[in-house]
Amino acid sequence: MWNAFVKFRMAPGSIDELSLEQLTHEEPKEAEENWFEQRLDHFDKEHKNITWKQLYYKNNTFYQNHSNAPIFLTIGGELAISPRWVKTGAWIQYAEEFGAMCFHLEHRFYGKSRPKSDLSFANLQFLTSRQALADVANFIQGMSRLYNFNKTQKWIVFGGSYPGALAAWARKKYPHLIYGAISSSAPLLAKVDFFEYLEIVKVSLTTHSTSCLEAVGHGYAEIETLTHHEIGQRNLDEKFRTCTQFRDSVENPLDMSTFFQTLTDNIADVVQLNKNNTSTAGYTIDEICNIMVNMTIGPPVARLGIVSGMLLEKTNETCFDYKYDKKLEEMRNISWEAKMANWTRQWTYQTCNEFGYFQTSNNKTDIFGDRFQVDFFIKLCMDIYSERMDAKYLERVVSQTNENYGGLRPNTTNVLYVHGSIDPWHALGLTSSVDPNLPTIYIEGTAHCADMYESAETDLPQLVEAREKTRKFIAQLLDQETNQI
């Protein structure tokens, strides 16, 4: 279980997973794989003749082949894309209404879209958001030629989470190709020390009760106390089903940082994906908080152990693994067949090289303690990839990212920014605006990318309203006479 500072994921609960509503119906027939010849490097003449095959799926079921028919493109992110997502989701419902052609494009270096033979540090230099956006632009031009789309047909791009940011940035960088964008749960602001993430996790836990948050804090404090005694250490081994004994790690600050960060990450994942309408959404805030406030099952540390065990079982883990060196060895494996090659090594590189997004806990008196401060994450970057990825490097590349894309002042038009209040990532997103060119939707009570899934009977009224506002925004884009560049 290696989630250290890669919580910015949607697995479990990827937008490429079937919704719970979809599971009650016949599963859609999977779309065929298609491949687009893409350039390795869009900006360096030295590599201009080197190409690779990029995976995409299409759905032309609703396409009305006329001069005003729109083209919808959902941008892939830090996971492999699924053929099911080109047949399901809110965007498909919009496509049916507007008669759109649909494409789903996989991000370079994820899934089957493999520009290089392995994931070495040298090869990962070609894994950047800038290259990915150029991939999108090149793909649009290629599909326009292949299908003979005319200039009056409008491309609308969609994305959630990191791809939500890509969608907004794609409209910003390539407005002559992309007419509009729906940007869901997008962290527009790159930030090294993303301490706000856990601040929102705490607030979100109080949507159940303040007692839940207090119990979690007491549980963490009791862990700290138990680590100082041999009997307490054995107690923790039992309660948290550790893969190795605590006594072997209590004097190793990196192991202890990994333990506390991983435990926190698992709880935060519940918050981030709370009640998402997906087949893999997992437990909810209410479910884990009901355990945390139940004083009949033992002290807070025991309840925290029960919650941890539930989350272990959800991810099919047999024990709680927190040895820093072991995880480091896994993360350094550059083979495409490695366990971490599904997305973790790649996405971690992107955080170290462009975004930061390190979800820290810096205060000893805080509920989650101070065991995983920003220096812990920077050391991970240096140990996994390169010694040059130090604090100064991180500050520089994050500053460059914000300068390139505009941070929370994106200066875009025709982009709708959508966020949920439960989702901790909204702290780095655009949740409100007085500028009519920067429309936003902020959904109280919903989590990460909730608006992107198919509707369900259990949807909150404000979520239903948000999807309707999104539909009207798309309708407005498609009715506009001229492009607002």
N, C-alpha and C positions, 0 to 999 in steps of 0.2 A: 504494500500500500504506500505508494510514493506520490504524494500530492503536493509536496513542498513548493510553494509559491506558484503553482500552476492551477489555482482554483478558478482562473478565468477560462473555464471550459464549460461546455454544456453537456458533457457526458458524466453521469447518466442524465438523460433529458435533452439530448441534442435535438435541434430542430429537424434533423433527419430521421427522428424516431416517429413511429406512428402515434397518433393521439389515442387517448382512452376511448374516445367516441369512435374512432376508426376501427378499433379492435372489435367493436360490437357488430361490424359489418364485414362483408367479404373483403379480404385484403386485396388492394389493387395489384393488377399485373405489373410486374417490374418492367421498367423502361430499359431499352437496349443501351449498351455502352456506346458512346461515340468519342472520337479522338480528334483533337485539334493540334496541328503542328505549331508549337510555340517557340519563341526565341528564348535562349538561355539568359541572355543579357540584352535588355532593350536600350542600354545607354552607353555601352563600351564597344567600339568598332572592332576590337580584338576578338570578340566573341560573336560577331554579328551573323556568322554563318553556322553557328552551333544551335541545333534545335532539339526539342524533346516533345513527347506526346502528352497532352493535357486532357484529362477525362471530363466529359460533360454529358448531361442527359437532356433530352428535349421532350416536350409534350405539345403536339399541334392539334389536340382534340378540339379545342375551342376556337382555333385560329380562323378568322374570317379574312380571306386573302383579298384585301382591297387596299386602297391607297392610304387609308387612315387607321388601319389595324395596328394596335400597339404591340410591342415586344417586351416581355417581362424577363428579367434575368435575376436569379437569386445567386448571390456570391457565396462561395464556400469559404470556410475559415480553418480553424485549427483542428479539424477532424476530417476523416474521410467522408465524402458525400454519399448519400444513399439514393438509389433509384426511386425509392418510395416517396421522397420529398418532392419529386416532380409531379406526383399524382395527388398529393394531399397538402393540407395547410391552408391558412387564410388566403395566401397569395393565389392559390389555385381557384378559390371561390371568386376572387376578384377577376381572375383571368377568364373564368366562365362568363361573368357578366359583361366584360368589355371585349370579349372575342380576341384575347391575346395569344400570341405564340409564347411558349415558355421554355426557358433554358435554365439549367442549374450547372454552374461551373466550379470545378474543384480547385482549391488553392494549391499552388506549387509546393512541393515537398510534403504533401499530406496525402494519405490514401494511396491511390494508384498513380498519382501524378508525380513522377519521380525524375526530375531533371538530371540527376547525377546518380552514379552507381552506389554511393553510400552517403552517410550523413556526417562525414568528417567536417572538422572546423573549417577547412579550406573550401569545401563545397557549400557549406551553409552561408557563405558570403552572398550567394545568389538568392537567399531567402530573406526578402525584405518586403515591407508593405508597398514600397515604391515600385518594385518589380511586379508585385501582384496586381497593382492597379494598372500597370502597363499591359499585363496579361489580359485584363478585362477589356481595355481599349482595343487591343489587337484582336481579341476574340470577337468583339462587336463588329469590327470592320470586316473580319473574315466571314462571319455569318451573314452580314449584309450583302456581301458578294455572292456567297453560296446560295442564298435564298432570294436574291434579287430584291431585297427590301429597298424601298425608295426613301428619299430624304424627308418625306412628310410623315413617315411612320416613326413614332416616338418610342425610344427605349426607356423603360422604367426599371431601376435596379432596387433590389431588396436585400436586406441583411440584418442579422441579429447578433448581438454581442460584438466580438471583434469584426465580423463581417458587416455589422451595422455601421461601425466606423468606416470600413472600407466603402460602403455604399455612399455615405455622405462625401467622403474624400474623392471618390470616383466622379461624382457630379461636379465637385469643385475643380478637379484637375482636367477633366475631359468634358466640359459642358457642350462642346460641338457634337459629341457623340451620344451623351446621356442627357435626356430631357428632365428627368426627375428621379427622386430616390425616397424610399421608406427606410429610415434608420432606426432600428429597434434596439433598446438596451445597449447603446453604443458608448463606450468610454472614449470620448474625444480628447480628453486631456491626459497626456502621458505624465507619469509621476513616479519618482523613485520610491519614496516612502508613502505608500498608500495606507496610512493608518486609519483613514476614514472608513475603510471597508468594514472593519470589526466594530467601529462605532455604530454603524447602521445595523450590523448583525445583532448587537445588543438591543437596540431600539426595536428591531423586528421581533426578538424574543419576548419583549414586553407586550406585544399584541396578544399574547396568551395571558401573561400576568407578570407583575414585577417579582412575584415569588419565584417564578421560573428562572429569571435572570439571577436573582440572589442565590438560588440553589446551585446554579452552574458555578458562580464565583466561589461559593463555599467548597464545592467539589475540587476546584483547582487548588485552593488554599490547602485543603487536606492532602492532596497529592504531594505538594511541596513539603508538608510536615512529615509524611510517611517516607519520603526518600531519604531522610536523615537517620533512619533506624533499620537495622537488618530485618526485624520482624515486619516493619512497615513496607520494606521493599518486597518481601515475599507476598505480602498482602496485595500490593499493586500488581505483581506478576499474575496473581490469581484473578483479580478483578478485571484486569484489562487484557488478559490472555496474551501476554507478551511473547514474542518469538524467542527472545533471549532474556536472561534474568536481569532485573534492574541493578543488582549489585555490580554487574560488569560495566555499567554505564553511568552510574551516578557521579563519578568523578570525571566523566567526559562531557564537557559542555556542549559539544556538537551533537552528541547523541541525545542529550536532554533537550536541546533546542528542537531537534527533529521530532522527538516525542510530543512535546507540547504543541508544536506547529501542526503536526499531522492530526492530533486530536481536535484541535481548534478548526482545522480545515474541514474535517468531516462534519462537524456541527454546522459550520458556515455553509456547507453545500446544501444542507437541509433547508436553511433559510433562503439561499439563492434560488432553489428550485421549488419553493413551497407551493404546493397545490397546482403546479403546472399541469396542464391537460395532456400528459404524455404517458406512454406505457412504462417509462422507466423513471418517473419522477421520484419514487422512493417515499421515505417517511416525510411527515409534515411537522411544522413547528408545534402544532397542538399535540401530536403524538409523542414527541420527545419531551415536551414540557409536562405532559401528564405524568410521565415517569419521574421527572426531576422534582415535582412538587409532592410526590407520593411518599410521605414520611414513614409509611408502614413497611417499606422495603429496604430500610436501612439508611445510614447517613448519606449526605450528598455525594461523597466519593463512590459509594456503592451504586447509587443511581446513575452516576456518570459512567461507571463501568458497564452497567446494563445498556445504556444508550450506545456506548462505544461498541459493545458486542453486537447489537442490532445492526449497526452500520457496517461492521465487519462482514456479517452474514449477507447483507444486501450486495456487497461487492465481491462475494465469494472468496473472502480471505479467511484462512484458517487461524491466523494469529496476528497480533499487532506488531508490525515490523518497524523499527525506528533506528536501526544502526546506520549512522551517517556514512561510514566507509562502504558499506554494502550497497547503499543506494547510489553513492557516487560511482561505484563500479558499473552499475546498471546504466546510469545516465551517460557514461563515457563510451558505451557500446555504439559503434557507428554503423552497424549492419542494419539493413532494412528489415531483417528478420528478427531483430532484437525486440524484447518486450516493450521498451520505451519508444520504439520507432513508429508506433501507431500514431503518436502525436506529441508525446511529452518532451522528448529531446528537442524537437523542432520548436515547439512553442516556448519552451524555456529559453532557448537561444534568442527568440524574438523579444522576450521580455528583457533579456540581458543586453540586447543590441539596439533596441529602439524605444521600449515603452516603460520599463520599470514595473509598475503595477504590483509591487511587493507588499503583500498584506501583513503589516507588522503589528506587534504589540510591544510597546516601549516602556510602559509604566509598571513598576513592581506592585503598586497598589491597585492596579487595574484588575478587572475580573479575570482576564486571560494572562495576566502577569507580564513579565518582561523578558521571557526566554527566547523570543525570536524577533530581535530588533533588526533594523535595516542592514547592519553589518553582516548578519548571518546570511542574508540573501546575496549580498555582494560577494561574500566568500564562496558561495555556491557557484556563482557565475565564473569566478576566477578558477575554482577547482575543476569545474566541468569542462570549460572551454579554453580560457586563456588568462594568464596572469595580468594581461593588460586591461582586462575588464574590471578595473577597480572603481572606487567611488568617483574619481574625477572623470573616468570614461563614461560611467552611467549618467552623471549629471550633464555631460556634454551631449551625448546622443539623445537623451530625453529632451533637452532644450532644442536640439535640431528638429526633432519630431514635431514639437509644438510650434516651432517657427514655420515648418513646412506646411502643416495642415491647419494652423490657426487655433488649436486648443479649443477653449470654450467660446471663442470668437471666430467661428468657422467661415464667416463671410460667404455663405451659400445662398442660393435661391432654389426654389422647387424641391426642397428637402424637408420631409416631416420627421421630427425627432420624437420618439415614443419611449417612455420609461415607466416602470412600476415602483411604487414606494417601498415595497418589501425588498426589492433587489438592491444589494449593496453597491452594485456598479453604477447606480444612478448618481453617486457622489462625483463621478468623473464625466457626467453627461450633461446635456443641455435639457433641463427639465422645465424651464420657463423662459419667456422672452417677451419683450415689449416691441420687438422689431417684427413687423408683419411679414418680412422676408424669411423669418426663422420661426415657423410654426412648431408648436410642441404639444404633446399630449402626456399628461402625468396621471397615471392610473393608481388611485389609492387601493391598497390591499392586494396588489398583484406582484409577482416575482419576475424572474429573468425571462425575457422574450415571450411572456404569456400571450401577447397580442398576435403572435405569429402562428399559433396553433389553430386548428379547426375549432369552431364553436362547439360548445357542449351545454347540456341543460343545467349543469352546475355552475356555469360562468357567472361571475358577479355582474350586476347591472352596469357598473362602470366599465367593465371589460367589454361588454356587448356594445356600449356606447362608443368606446375607443375604436373598435373595429369599424363601426359605422362612420365615424369621423375620418378614418383612414380611407374608407371606400369613397367618401365624398371628396377627399383631397385628390385621389387618383382621378375621379371623374372631372374635377376642375382642371387638372393638368391636361387631360385629354381633350378638353373643350377649348383650351387656350389657343389663340390664333398665332401668337408669336412667342418665341423663346425668350425668357428673361435672363439673359446672360450678363 
